[in-house]
Amino acid sequence: FFQVAGTNILAEGLIGTRRNSSAVLTIVMRIFSPSVRFSRRFRCTGIFSIIMAMSLVFLYGGEYAFLARRQHDKAGSDEPKLPPTRYLLQRIIGKEIVHSSLNVYVLCVFSVEYESLVLFEHFVEYYSALGVAPERFLMILHSTTHLSPNLDKVIEAMRRHGIEPKLHWVGVYLPSSKVEVQSAVLDKHVSKSSQSWIITADADEFHIFKPSSPDQDAVLIPGSFEKSRFPAEVFDEANRNGKVAILGEFSDRVSKNCTLDIVSPTPSIWQQFPRRFPVTENVTLGCTDKVLAYNAAQRASIGHHYMQNHADLEKAKALWHDDELFEVAHFKWTRDVGERLRRRIGDWQQNNVPWWIESQRVLERLANKNRTLCT
């Protein structure tokens, strides 16, 4: 139950929705109502279940309050606090809060004109639950003009999470420009040290660091039956084994019916787009290799499919590439993907970016398959 409810527990309560709440209230009233005929055994069982459910609420509420207070006393009132959902999730699965000497950052470019703020909420919630502190989200805002109408709204949404955007990039969205902007932000905000690791992810990319054995600590991803290790532990292991970058593979996620659906605040994004379909491999015919993370002394190449000095690192056996353990859950295929790809095709054709053809293949598939991607 807690796995399905996930990080919506605190936001929506244990019931989840008004409709479910109304149904539960009706059942409770019928159990206690003397006018409704129930056997004594059934009525006692119902009352006992209600008492147990309320006990669980108070138990986990008390544990959460204790953990939140402990973190507050430890961090100090002026320091950002880790999201409460992370404490609750870790307490539920019986794992202690991860302590690591590593600094883990998330580097992301967010388009204020085309990206969904709802998707951003899922993005922050996910990486926060994996242990990334708010001040270590390196968010770069992109827009084509200085006067984007959504800019203030996006900044306000990020600040509600304790995240301060590091840069406003204005101009045409080109892969080469993106790499330059990201490198500039890293040079300014992160020291080039193996003690700092960068998770590089677009707003629709949710990295999964799968455990290789049952004894490795991992959290259940809310709304999914998958588990992910805490990145800090993975990066510690990489440092011990002389690895400087972690690579895996794309796993495109689509809706149950393979239609282009709107991203909603609830349920979890994993429940909204539960189906795997290899859009990148079968439709765009693009590269499915992906750099998930690297230490701050390194830099990823254009598209983040390889490292800038990939051949040398591969020869030195400094790359940890495992498609079974490291996966990028890709939630790109939503209702507004067509609009975003049409804009990209025009900009990239004008600037001689060869990968525009991948976006064109998606639009052709959508036109031929009545706005669905799957065969």
C-alpha positions in Angstrom: 0.0 0.0 0.0 2.7 2.5 0.9 4.6 1.6 -2.3 1.5 2.5 -4.4 0.7 5.6 -2.4 4.3 6.7 -2.6 5.2 10.3 -2.2 1.6 11.3 -2.4 1.0 10.1 1.2 1.8 13.4 2.8 0.1 15.5 0.1 -3.2 13.6 -0.1 -3.4 11.7 3.1 -3.6 7.9 3.3 -6.9 7.8 1.5 -5.7 9.6 -1.7 -8.8 11.1 -3.3 -12.1 12.6 -2.4 -13.9 9.8 -4.0 -12.1 7.1 -2.1 -12.4 9.2 1.1 -16.2 9.4 0.6 -16.4 5.6 0.0 -14.4 4.8 3.1 -16.5 7.2 5.2 -19.6 5.5 4.0 -18.3 2.1 5.0 -17.2 3.4 8.4 -20.6 4.9 9.1 -22.4 1.7 8.1 -20.2 -0.4 10.4 -21.0 1.8 13.4 -24.6 2.4 12.5 -27.0 0.3 14.6 -29.7 0.5 11.9 -27.5 -1.5 9.5 -27.6 -5.3 10.0 -24.2 -6.8 10.2 -23.1 -9.9 12.1 -21.3 -9.3 15.3 -18.2 -10.9 13.9 -18.2 -8.7 10.8 -18.8 -5.5 12.8 -16.0 -6.4 15.3 -13.6 -7.1 12.4 -14.5 -3.8 10.8 -13.9 -1.8 14.0 -10.7 -3.6 14.6 -9.5 -2.8 11.1 -10.3 0.9 11.5 -8.4 1.0 14.8 -5.4 -0.7 13.2 -5.4 1.7 10.3 -5.6 4.7 12.6 -2.7 3.3 14.6 -0.6 3.0 11.5 -1.3 6.6 10.6 -0.2 7.8 14.1 2.8 5.5 14.1 4.2 6.7 10.8 3.2 10.3 11.5 5.1 10.1 14.8 8.1 8.6 13.1 8.1 11.2 10.4 7.9 14.0 12.9 10.8 12.6 14.9 13.0 12.3 11.8 12.1 15.8 10.6 12.9 17.2 14.0 16.2 15.3 14.1 17.2 16.6 10.7 16.2 20.2 11.7 18.3 20.1 14.8 21.3 18.6 12.9 21.2 20.9 9.9 20.4 24.2 11.5 17.5 26.5 10.8 19.2 28.3 7.9 20.1 25.2 5.9 17.8 23.6 3.3 16.1 20.5 4.6 15.8 17.3 2.6 12.3 16.6 1.4 10.1 14.9 4.0 9.0 12.3 1.5 12.5 10.9 1.5 12.4 10.4 5.3 9.0 8.7 5.2 9.9 6.4 2.3 13.2 5.3 4.0 11.5 4.8 7.3 8.8 2.6 5.7 11.3 0.3 4.0 13.4 0.1 7.2 16.5 1.8 5.8 18.6 4.4 7.5 19.2 7.8 6.0 22.2 7.6 3.6 25.3 9.4 4.8 28.0 10.0 2.2 31.0 12.2 1.9 30.1 12.7 -1.8 28.4 15.7 -3.2 25.7 14.6 -5.6 24.3 17.1 -8.1 21.5 17.0 -10.7 22.2 19.0 -13.9 19.2 19.8 -15.9 18.1 22.2 -18.6 14.4 23.1 -18.3 12.5 24.8 -21.2 10.2 27.4 -19.6 8.2 27.6 -22.9 7.6 23.9 -23.6 8.3 21.8 -20.6 5.5 20.8 -18.2 5.6 22.2 -14.7 3.7 19.1 -13.5 6.5 16.9 -15.0 9.0 19.1 -13.1 7.2 18.3 -9.8 7.6 14.6 -10.5 11.2 15.1 -11.5 12.1 16.9 -8.3 10.2 14.5 -6.1 12.0 11.6 -7.6 15.5 12.8 -7.3 14.9 14.3 -3.9 13.7 10.8 -2.7 17.0 9.5 -4.0 18.9 11.9 -1.7 19.7 15.0 -3.8 19.5 18.1 -1.6 17.6 21.1 -3.0 20.7 23.3 -3.2 22.3 20.7 -5.5 19.8 20.9 -8.3 21.7 22.8 -11.0 18.7 24.0 -13.0 19.2 25.9 -16.2 16.2 27.7 -17.6 15.9 28.0 -21.3 13.7 30.3 -23.4 13.9 31.7 -26.9 13.4 35.3 -25.6 14.0 37.3 -22.4 10.3 38.0 -22.0 9.0 34.5 -21.8 5.5 34.6 -20.1 6.2 31.4 -18.1 9.5 32.4 -16.7 8.3 33.9 -13.4 5.9 31.0 -12.8 8.7 28.4 -13.3 11.1 30.3 -11.0 8.4 30.5 -8.3 7.7 26.7 -8.6 11.4 25.9 -8.2 11.8 28.2 -5.2 8.9 26.4 -3.5 11.2 23.4 -3.5 14.2 25.4 -2.2 15.7 25.3 -5.7 17.4 28.4 -7.1 17.9 28.4 -10.9 21.6 28.8 -11.8 21.2 30.4 -15.2 18.7 31.7 -17.7 19.8 30.6 -21.2 18.2 32.7 -23.9 18.5 31.6 -27.6 17.9 28.7 -30.0 17.9 25.3 -28.3 20.9 23.6 -30.0 22.8 20.5 -28.7 26.2 22.2 -29.0 24.9 25.3 -27.2 23.4 23.1 -24.4 26.7 21.4 -23.7 28.5 24.8 -23.5 26.0 26.2 -21.1 26.0 23.2 -18.9 29.8 23.2 -18.8 29.8 26.8 -17.8 27.4 26.1 -14.9 29.5 23.2 -13.7 32.7 25.3 -13.9 31.1 28.0 -11.7 29.2 25.9 -9.1 31.1 22.5 -8.8 34.7 21.8 -8.0 36.4 19.4 -10.3 36.8 16.6 -7.9 36.0 12.9 -7.7 34.1 13.7 -4.5 31.5 15.5 -6.6 29.3 13.6 -9.0 26.9 15.0 -11.6 23.6 13.3 -12.5 22.9 14.6 -16.0 19.2 14.4 -16.9 16.6 16.2 -18.9 13.4 16.9 -17.1 11.8 13.8 -18.7 14.6 11.5 -17.7 14.4 9.5 -14.4 17.6 7.5 -13.8 17.3 4.1 -12.1 20.4 2.6 -10.4 19.3 -1.0 -9.9 20.7 -3.1 -7.1 22.9 -6.0 -8.2 22.3 -8.1 -5.1 19.6 -8.3 -2.4 21.9 -6.9 0.3 22.3 -3.6 -1.4 20.2 -0.8 0.0 17.5 0.3 -2.4 14.1 2.1 -2.3 10.9 1.1 -4.0 10.1 3.6 -6.7 6.6 5.0 -5.7 3.9 3.6 -8.0 6.3 1.1 -9.5 7.6 -2.4 -8.7 11.1 -1.3 -9.4 13.9 -0.4 -7.0 16.7 2.1 -7.2 19.9 2.4 -5.1 20.8 5.7 -3.7 23.1 7.4 -6.2 25.6 8.4 -3.5 26.3 4.8 -2.7 26.6 3.9 -6.4 29.1 6.7 -6.9 31.1 5.7 -3.8 31.4 2.2 -5.3 32.4 3.7 -8.7 35.2 5.7 -7.0 36.5 2.6 -5.2 36.7 0.8 -8.5 38.3 3.6 -10.5 35.3 4.5 -12.6 34.6 8.1 -13.5 31.3 7.8 -15.4 28.2 5.6 -15.4 26.4 4.6 -18.6 23.2 2.7 -19.2 20.3 2.6 -21.7 17.2 4.4 -22.5 13.9 2.8 -21.5 11.0 4.8 -23.1 7.9 4.8 -21.1 4.4 5.3 -22.6 0.8 5.3 -21.4 -1.0 2.0 -21.0 -2.8 2.4 -24.3 0.3 3.9 -26.0 -1.5 7.2 -26.5 0.0 10.6 -25.9 -1.5 11.6 -22.6 -1.2 14.7 -20.4 1.1 14.4 -17.4 -1.1 14.8 -14.2 0.0 15.6 -10.7 -1.4 12.2 -9.5 -0.9 9.3 -9.5 2.8 8.8 -9.8 4.3 9.3 -13.2 5.2 5.6 -13.2 1.5 4.7 -12.9 0.5 7.2 -15.6 3.1 5.8 -18.1 3.6 2.2 -17.0 4.4 0.6 -20.4 7.8 0.1 -21.9 8.1 0.6 -25.7 11.4 1.3 -27.5 10.5 4.5 -29.2 14.1 5.7 -29.4 15.3 2.4 -30.9 12.4 1.5 -33.1 10.9 4.8 -34.1 13.5 7.6 -34.0 16.3 5.1 -34.8 18.5 7.1 -32.4 21.2 6.1 -30.0 20.0 4.3 -26.8 23.2 4.6 -24.9 23.1 7.2 -22.2 25.4 8.8 -19.7 23.6 8.8 -16.3 26.3 10.4 -14.2 30.0 11.3 -14.1 32.4 12.8 -11.6 32.9 16.5 -11.7 36.4 16.3 -13.3 34.8 14.9 -16.5 32.3 16.2 -19.1 29.7 14.5 -21.2 29.5 14.9 -25.0 26.7 16.4 -27.1 23.5 14.5 -26.4 25.0 12.9 -23.3 25.3 9.6 -25.1 29.1 9.4 -24.5 31.9 11.1 -22.6 34.0 13.8 -24.3 37.1 11.6 -24.0 35.2 8.4 -24.3 37.7 6.3 -26.2 40.5 7.1 -23.7 38.3 6.4 -20.7 37.1 3.2 -22.3 40.7 2.1 -22.9 41.6 2.9 -19.3 38.5 0.9 -18.1 37.2 4.0 -16.3 33.7 3.6 -17.6 31.0 1.7 -15.7 28.6 0.7 -18.6 25.9 -1.8 -17.6 22.5 -1.7 -19.4 21.1 -4.2 -16.9 21.9 -2.1 -13.8 21.6 1.4 -15.1 18.4 2.6 -16.9 17.0 5.9 -18.0 13.2 5.9 -17.7 12.2 8.3 -20.5 8.9 10.1 -20.1 9.1 12.2 -23.2 6.1 10.8 -25.0 3.3 13.0 -23.7 0.5 15.0 -25.2 2.6 18.0 -26.2 5.5 16.1 -27.8 4.3 16.9 -31.3 4.5 20.6 -30.8 7.9 20.4 -29.2 9.3 18.2 -32.0 7.9 20.5 -34.8 9.7 23.5 -33.3 12.9 21.5 -32.9 12.8 20.3 -36.5 12.6 23.9 -37.8 15.4 25.2 -35.6 17.7 22.3 -36.2 17.2 22.3 -40.0 18.2 26.0 -40.1 21.3 25.3 -38.0 22.4 22.1 -39.8 21.9 19.8 -36.8 21.6 16.4 -38.4 19.4 14.8 -35.7 16.3 16.6 -36.8 15.4 13.5 -38.8 14.8 11.6 -35.6 12.1 14.0 -34.6 10.6 13.9 -38.1 10.4 10.1 -37.9 8.3 10.4 -34.7 5.8 12.9 -36.4 5.5 10.5 -39.3 4.7 7.6 -37.0 2.1 9.6 -35.2 0.4 10.7 -38.4 0.3 7.0 -39.7 -0.7 5.4 -36.4 -3.5 7.9 -35.4 -1.4 9.6 -32.7 0.0 6.5 -31.1 3.6 5.3 -31.1 3.3 1.6 -30.6 2.9 -1.0 -33.4 
